[in-house]
Amino acid sequence: MSGFAALVMRHRDDQASEQGVAMLDILHARGPNWRQSVTLDRVTLCQTGDHRAHADLTSGHGPRAAIRCIGDIRIDDRVAFLNGLAMAGRVIDPQLPDTTLIAHAYDLWQERLLDYLIGDFSFVVWDEARQQLFAARDPFGVAQLFVAESANGTVLTNTLDAALQLDGLDQSLDDTALQDCALFGYFLDPAMTPYRSIRRIAPGHAVLLRDGMRHDRRYWLPAALPPVSSERDHLALADGFRTLFDAAVADRVRDIDAAGIQLSGGMDSTSIAATITTLAARDKPQFALRAYTMHNETLYDDQEFVLARLVADHLGIAIEGLGPEVGAQFANGGAPAVPSEPGPADAPGWHDVNKRTVAFAPLLFMGFGGDALFEWGTPSLQSAGRWFRRREWRAGARDVRSLVGQAARTLSRGRGAELPALEWLHPDLRARASARMAEAHRRSARGIDGMATAPLWQAIFQRSDPGYHGLPLKPAFPFFDVRLFAFMQQVPARELGRGKLLLRTAMAERLPRQILQRPKTTLPPDLGRRSLMLHGIAPWQRDVLASAAIRDWVEPKWLARTESGAIEEQAEAVGPLNAAMNLAYWLSSKRR
């Protein structure tokens, strides 16, 4: 795990190294074991890291000292990457840090190195000979990468607060981004941040900075791959999936000896836990895995902890349940930590799991993505065409029927009739909100098609990042792996939408029967209202509801309902305001 920043000044500036020191102080939280910066004329490179080996920035990397790489990188299928370098005439010590391997790959292939690289990564390469900076972010956007520009220079970093240290930066807020946070709880545009002058490099994109000009390009697109041979039966496909899933998990535990996992009673997180223990028994017998399960039987018939504990006992791993007391932790006072961007201020369990895990491990596994990977994608002309090209006639016809039905419903109801009334929203914002709601509907790709594009996934990656929550703990999402993505894009249509039968078959010898046979379950849609009814409105929430920050976003009469009346009425009123309250909490905290 690393924090990094590359600062490129418009002109030579004696203050650049001082800005680098300020950035290092912020990046230190991501990598507390070492820190280094080097200033080369107009360029300052900063890096912090954990206990793992790191490359010395003062001497450069690769055969040419003029090439230096900083980044937060995990190279997956590392052997294949090293073999590719060797076939190009570059035999390299496999024990060298990933930043050094990237420097060698850049020296050989320049921007084409991304054709050979898989994993979760964001990095910057400074090529002194060419006087250019090259940066890239992984296909799904698990790793963060920000770019900020001012009249004095440009900074690329994986930490938002470090970008704010750029001299002369306009720190005004982005109204559209804030409106998205109030409406949905996250940004619709993957390049958005709450600041106008700081943007994210979008997932699967690369940046070239040269002669004061910035060039962005998309290097990765979900490919329309041919189907796996129809001769491969279900068992063979399950074996193929399990092999790739094992590789995805193995790459994520390669350099560590302990990890935590958010464990439920469903198929996704339990499959990860079972695979970790299987691989550890073979390759890392001393590996420590601890599970954490959030549960609340007082709100609904919650069986997650019972089933998660069954799995933990089956696998021989420690487990801790985080129960109703977590949801009430701020009920009697206190306030949650302020994240680096607007987001859930009070997310019961999430921060507690992070704090427990970081005390003994640098990595936390999460099961997000399993549902999407095994689900039919959102029907579109492109998806129908893909099925027809693969001679999957029934699948193509299904998508066409769905599109025709959707068009008929839209015509019968009239344009925009599906949008909610947004009665709680401030009247001055409702007209603009309709356009954002329509945009949200357009971007709401489901299933495997949405894994690389849906705003919800980007929000989860952002909020799991150390730069957001402030703890030196990296997230791991094994289902978001390009090898699994490519495999599932190729399986026959009959394997999709079958209740994860392919995953259940792949894990048949690793998980208890109760888990393999359990149907898909979902949380109650009114869980937030139930929690408010049980615990009441927390003091910090009442402070936010009374603050000036929220009055720009919420209808005054709606706010009045939260201040008086029975608890039932207050719960009904506060429920829709959850995202707006989180935004107002962030705004009021930042303004202090």
Secondary structure as GFF3:
##gff-version 3
##sequence-region A 1 592
A	DSSP	beta_strand	2	9	.	.	.	ID=ss1
A	DSSP	alpha_helix	16	27	.	.	.	ID=ss2
A	DSSP	beta_strand	34	40	.	.	.	ID=ss3
A	DSSP	beta_strand	43	49	.	.	.	ID=ss4
A	DSSP	beta_strand	67	75	.	.	.	ID=ss5
A	DSSP	alpha_helix	78	87	.	.	.	ID=ss6
A	DSSP	alpha_helix	98	109	.	.	.	ID=ss7
A	DSSP	three_ten_helix	110	115	.	.	.	ID=ss8
A	DSSP	beta_strand	119	127	.	.	.	ID=ss9
A	DSSP	beta_strand	132	137	.	.	.	ID=ss10
A	DSSP	beta_strand	146	149	.	.	.	ID=ss11
A	DSSP	beta_strand	153	157	.	.	.	ID=ss12
A	DSSP	alpha_helix	160	163	.	.	.	ID=ss13
A	DSSP	alpha_helix	175	183	.	.	.	ID=ss14
A	DSSP	beta_strand	198	200	.	.	.	ID=ss15
A	DSSP	beta_strand	205	210	.	.	.	ID=ss16
A	DSSP	beta_strand	213	218	.	.	.	ID=ss17
A	DSSP	alpha_helix	234	253	.	.	.	ID=ss18
A	DSSP	beta_strand	258	262	.	.	.	ID=ss19
A	DSSP	alpha_helix	267	283	.	.	.	ID=ss20
A	DSSP	beta_strand	288	294	.	.	.	ID=ss21
A	DSSP	alpha_helix	304	315	.	.	.	ID=ss22
A	DSSP	beta_strand	318	322	.	.	.	ID=ss23
A	DSSP	alpha_helix	324	327	.	.	.	ID=ss24
A	DSSP	alpha_helix	350	358	.	.	.	ID=ss25
A	DSSP	beta_strand	363	365	.	.	.	ID=ss26
A	DSSP	alpha_helix	370	373	.	.	.	ID=ss27
A	DSSP	alpha_helix	381	389	.	.	.	ID=ss28
A	DSSP	alpha_helix	393	413	.	.	.	ID=ss29
A	DSSP	alpha_helix	427	442	.	.	.	ID=ss30
A	DSSP	three_ten_helix	447	450	.	.	.	ID=ss31
A	DSSP	alpha_helix	455	464	.	.	.	ID=ss32
A	DSSP	alpha_helix	466	469	.	.	.	ID=ss33
A	DSSP	beta_strand	474	476	.	.	.	ID=ss34
A	DSSP	alpha_helix	482	490	.	.	.	ID=ss35
A	DSSP	three_ten_helix	493	495	.	.	.	ID=ss36
A	DSSP	alpha_helix	501	506	.	.	.	ID=ss37
A	DSSP	alpha_helix	513	516	.	.	.	ID=ss38
A	DSSP	alpha_helix	527	535	.	.	.	ID=ss39
A	DSSP	alpha_helix	539	545	.	.	.	ID=ss40
A	DSSP	alpha_helix	548	551	.	.	.	ID=ss41
A	DSSP	alpha_helix	556	563	.	.	.	ID=ss42
A	DSSP	alpha_helix	567	574	.	.	.	ID=ss43
A	DSSP	three_ten_helix	575	577	.	.	.	ID=ss44
A	DSSP	alpha_helix	578	591	.	.	.	ID=ss45
###
